[in-house]
Amino acid sequence: MIIGFRCSKNDNDATSCSNDTGYALKRDNKVSRSLGSSTNRDMHHNIHTAKRIKRLHVLSGIKHPQLQAQKSRTHLDSFRRHTVILLSLSLILCLIGIIWLSLVPYVLVLAKVEKDIAPGATVYYHEALAIEPNSVHSLYDKGKLTLGAIIYSDKASIGTKDIYALISKALTLGNLGNYTGAIQYFDKALAIDAKDVYALDNKGVALYKLGNYTGAIKYFDKALAIDPENVHSLYNKALALGNLENYKEAITYFDKALKIDPHRVYTLYDKGNVLYKLGNYAGAIKYYDKALAIDPNLAFALYNKGLALDNLGNYPGAIKYYDNALAIDPNDLHSLYNKGLALDNLGNYTGAIVYFDKALAIDPNLAFALYNKGLALDNLGNYTGAIKYYDKALAIQPNDTDAIHSKAASLYKLGNYTKTPPWSHIGLLLRDY
């Protein structure tokens, strides 16, 4: 089960537009072109006449008064048009300048991306803050960007009344693993606004991270009292109930969250986990499949589906999903180890040892892998090798009765009866993990 600090955001709305008056516009254009043609002919005629009049009177040395008046009016109209255009452009430039000066610190802040912040994004925050050093939004967002930049959240809380800056610092502390410190700042934010759903929900998350599931539920309930359809609080309460082993009630809250958003991949996945805990492996697989339909590369769901199939005795199916998980993360310790177990259950002891060794290369002190490698060697008739690995397992867990019994059985098979206790006939037990 996975839970973490979240900063809620709305999805972008995509809007498509169409021109329903396209044909009307075409008809109007045809009319305009038709009128334009007639007008052009008239203009051509007037210009030709004007040229002829001008030519005649210039030759005679006489100025035509009508032509002079027309020329003066043309110059005046041109001057007026240019003046209006210049004034309009000046006004537009002034407005753009005013808007830019007010927005420049925030425009630079747009360097961040939706999911993963570009490494150089803080450069733009520096530039924004150089222009407006007390820009709360720039300080707040820079603090949100850089986990170590708690100082920016402090700067942003000018007058200590900025709830967003307080929440930002709380989130930063939480992401650094300082959940106690995070709770202190969520409390400060809630002192300003006791009904801030975001602060209530995330204080619950911090308590959850500290293992205080009952306390976490209290704050998820407070958030839900204000916003009964807050999908984050519904999901988080379900997780907390699951950790308290109240699986049936947890399913109720997962279902409430899924009713609001049926495609939340982790809600589907974690409902599968709760069904798995109840021993409903077929039901668990159903929800792992729903999660995988949304995110086919969700390694946790691939691995857990493998476990559920394993528990149903479908070892080839389990191996398939362990392999799918390993294709995403070749060093996934659990998938390597459990693939070894599935191969062992299929009687492929040599193959099982290969995967136990891969797991042990990552964690040499994985007692389960040491013990089960001993069993695989025993099944291959290598009793001496089996004893060696039972001893390694016992060096880590001296009171492991399964390893003690299995070692005794191997000694008995080697004919070493003096070191074999009277209960050495006990069968060998495969250890799950």
Residue pairs with C-beta under 8 A, 6 or more apart in sequence:
1 239
1 242
1 243
1 270
1 273
2 266
2 270
2 300
3 205
3 208
3 209
3 236
3 239
4 205
5 171
5 174
5 175
5 202
5 205
6 202
6 205
6 232
7 144
7 171
8 198
8 232
9 114
19 25
50 67
50 70
53 64
53 67
54 64
54 67
57 63
57 64
57 67
100 107
104 128
104 131
104 132
105 128
105 129
105 131
105 132
105 135
105 137
105 138
106 128
106 135
106 137
106 138
108 124
108 125
108 127
108 128
108 131
108 138
109 124
109 125
109 128
109 137
109 138
109 141
110 124
111 118
111 120
111 121
111 123
111 124
111 125
112 118
112 121
112 141
112 145
113 121
117 145
121 145
122 142
122 145
122 146
122 149
125 138
125 141
125 142
125 145
128 135
128 138
129 135
129 138
129 139
129 142
132 138
134 158
136 156
136 158
136 162
136 164
136 165
139 152
139 153
139 155
139 156
139 165
140 152
140 153
140 156
140 162
140 164
140 165
140 168
142 149
142 152
143 149
143 150
143 151
143 152
143 153
143 156
143 165
143 168
143 169
143 172
144 168
144 171
144 172
146 152
147 172
147 175
147 176
148 176
149 172
150 169
150 172
150 173
153 165
153 166
153 168
153 169
153 172
154 165
154 169
156 162
156 164
156 165
156 168
157 165
157 166
157 169
158 165
160 166
160 188
161 192
163 189
163 192
163 193
163 196
163 199
166 185
166 186
166 188
166 189
166 192
167 185
167 186
167 189
167 196
167 198
167 199
167 202
169 185
170 181
170 182
170 183
170 184
170 185
170 186
170 189
170 199
170 202
170 203
170 206
171 182
171 202
173 179
173 181
173 182
173 185
174 182
174 202
174 205
174 206
174 209
179 206
179 207
179 209
179 210
180 206
180 210
182 202
182 203
182 206
183 203
183 206
183 207
186 199
186 202
186 203
186 206
187 203
189 196
189 199
190 196
190 199
190 200
190 203
193 199
195 226
197 223
197 226
197 227
197 230
197 233
200 219
200 220
200 222
200 223
200 226
200 233
201 219
201 220
201 223
201 230
201 232
201 233
201 236
203 219
204 215
204 216
204 217
204 218
204 219
204 220
204 223
204 233
204 236
204 237
204 240
205 216
205 236
207 213
207 215
207 216
207 219
208 216
208 236
208 239
208 240
208 243
213 240
213 241
213 243
213 244
214 240
214 244
216 236
216 237
216 240
217 237
217 240
217 241
220 233
220 234
220 236
220 237
220 240
221 237
223 230
223 233
224 230
224 233
224 234
224 237
227 233
229 260
231 257
231 260
231 261
231 264
231 267
234 253
234 254
234 256
234 257
234 260
235 253
235 254
235 257
235 264
235 266
235 267
235 270
237 253
238 250
238 251
238 252
238 253
238 254
238 257
238 267
238 270
238 271
238 274
239 250
239 270
241 247
241 249
241 250
241 253
242 250
242 270
242 273
242 274
242 277
245 277
247 274
247 277
247 278
248 278
250 274
251 271
251 274
251 275
254 267
254 270
254 271
254 274
255 271
257 264
257 267
258 264
258 267
258 268
258 271
261 267
263 294
265 291
265 294
265 295
265 298
266 291
268 287
268 288
268 290
268 291
268 294
269 287
269 288
269 291
269 298
269 300
269 301
269 304
271 287
272 283
272 284
272 285
272 286
272 287
272 288
272 290
272 291
272 301
272 304
273 284
273 304
275 281
275 283
275 284
275 286
275 287
276 284
276 304
276 307
276 308
281 308
281 309
281 311
281 312
282 308
282 312
284 304
284 305
284 308
285 305
285 308
285 309
288 301
288 302
288 304
288 305
288 308
289 305
291 298
291 301
292 298
292 301
292 302
292 305
295 301
297 328
299 325
299 328
299 329
299 332
302 321
302 322
302 324
302 325
302 328
303 321
303 322
303 325
303 332
303 334
303 335
303 338
305 321
306 317
306 318
306 319
306 320
306 321
306 322
306 324
306 325
306 335
306 338
306 339
306 342
307 318
307 338
309 315
309 317
309 318
309 321
310 318
310 338
310 341
310 342
310 345
315 342
315 343
315 345
315 346
316 346
318 338
318 339
318 342
319 339
319 342
319 343
322 335
322 336
322 338
322 339
322 342
323 339
325 332
325 335
326 332
326 335
326 336
326 339
329 335
331 362
333 359
333 362
333 363
333 366
334 433
336 355
336 358
336 359
336 362
337 355
337 356
337 359
337 366
337 368
337 369
337 433
338 433
339 355
340 351
340 352
340 353
340 354
340 355
340 356
340 358
340 359
340 369
340 372
340 376
341 352
341 372
341 430
341 432
341 433
343 349
343 351
343 352
343 355
344 352
344 372
344 375
344 376
344 379
344 430
345 430
349 376
349 377
349 379
349 380
350 376
350 380
352 372
352 373
352 376
353 373
353 376
353 377
356 369
356 372
356 373
356 376
357 373
359 366
359 369
360 366
360 369
360 370
360 373
363 369
365 396
367 393
367 396
367 397
367 400
368 431
368 432
368 433
369 433
370 389
370 390
370 392
370 393
370 396
371 389
371 390
371 393
371 400
371 402
371 403
371 406
371 431
372 430
372 431
373 389
374 385
374 386
374 387
374 388
374 389
374 390
374 393
374 403
374 406
374 407
374 410
375 386
375 406
375 428
375 429
375 430
375 431
377 383
377 385
377 386
377 389
378 386
378 406
378 409
378 410
378 413
378 428
379 428
383 410
383 411
383 413
383 414
384 410
384 414
386 406
386 407
386 410
387 407
387 410
387 411
387 414
390 403
390 404
390 406
390 407
390 410
391 407
393 400
393 403
394 400
394 403
394 404
394 407
397 403
402 429
402 431
405 423
405 424
405 426
405 429
406 428
406 429
408 419
408 420
408 421
408 423
408 424
408 426
409 424
409 425
409 426
409 428
411 417
411 419
411 420
411 424
412 420
412 424
412 425
